[in-house]
Amino acid sequence: MEQFNGCMSTNKYLPKVQTDRDAAIAAGVNSTPTFFLNGVNLGGLRDYGFYRVRLEEALAEVGR
């Protein structure tokens, strides 16, 4: 806890967190979870069937 508190009080990792946040926003992430498939933002949490169809489509595109 001491190490954690030290990092928090000094903002040791704040630049990294801000860089990651900015990258996520630039990629269109506005909620968690957010899933990407072949660079396409599939959005937030959906039902299993939605992801299964998208994965099967992606596999068909590469002939698997």
C-alpha positions as CSV (number, residue, x, y, z in Angstrom):
1,M,0.0,0.0,0.0
2,E,2.9,2.3,0.8
3,Q,4.2,2.0,-2.8
4,F,0.7,2.5,-4.3
5,N,0.1,5.6,-2.1
6,G,3.4,7.0,-3.1
7,C,2.7,6.7,-6.8
8,M,-0.8,8.2,-6.3
9,S,0.5,11.2,-4.3
10,T,3.2,12.0,-6.8
11,N,1.2,11.3,-9.9
12,K,4.1,9.1,-11.1
13,Y,2.1,7.4,-13.8
14,L,-0.3,10.2,-14.7
15,P,1.4,11.0,-18.1
16,K,1.1,7.3,-19.1
17,V,-2.5,7.1,-18.1
18,Q,-3.3,10.3,-20.0
19,T,-1.6,9.0,-23.1
20,D,-3.5,5.8,-22.9
21,R,-6.8,7.7,-22.4
22,D,-6.1,10.0,-25.3
23,A,-5.3,7.0,-27.5
24,A,-8.6,5.3,-26.5
25,I,-10.6,8.4,-27.2
26,A,-9.0,8.8,-30.6
27,A,-9.9,5.2,-31.4
28,G,-13.5,5.8,-30.6
29,V,-13.6,4.2,-27.2
30,N,-16.3,5.8,-25.0
31,S,-17.2,3.0,-22.7
32,T,-15.8,-0.2,-21.2
33,P,-15.7,-2.8,-22.4
34,T,-15.1,-1.9,-26.0
35,F,-14.1,-4.5,-28.5
36,F,-12.2,-4.2,-31.8
37,L,-12.1,-6.8,-34.5
38,N,-9.8,-6.1,-37.4
39,G,-9.6,-2.5,-36.4
40,V,-13.4,-2.1,-36.3
41,N,-14.9,-0.8,-33.1
42,L,-17.7,-3.2,-32.2
43,G,-18.8,-1.0,-29.4
44,G,-19.7,-2.0,-25.9
45,L,-20.9,-5.2,-24.3
46,R,-23.2,-7.2,-26.6
47,D,-24.7,-10.7,-26.5
48,Y,-22.7,-13.7,-27.5
49,G,-24.5,-14.1,-30.8
50,F,-23.4,-10.7,-32.0
51,Y,-19.7,-11.5,-31.4
52,R,-20.0,-15.0,-32.8
53,V,-21.4,-13.7,-36.1
54,R,-18.7,-11.0,-36.4
55,L,-16.0,-13.6,-35.7
56,E,-17.4,-16.0,-38.2
57,E,-17.5,-13.3,-40.8
58,A,-13.9,-12.3,-40.1
59,L,-12.8,-15.9,-40.4
60,A,-14.7,-16.3,-43.6
61,E,-12.8,-13.3,-45.1
62,V,-9.5,-15.0,-44.5
63,G,-10.7,-18.4,-45.6
64,R,-10.8,-20.3,-42.4
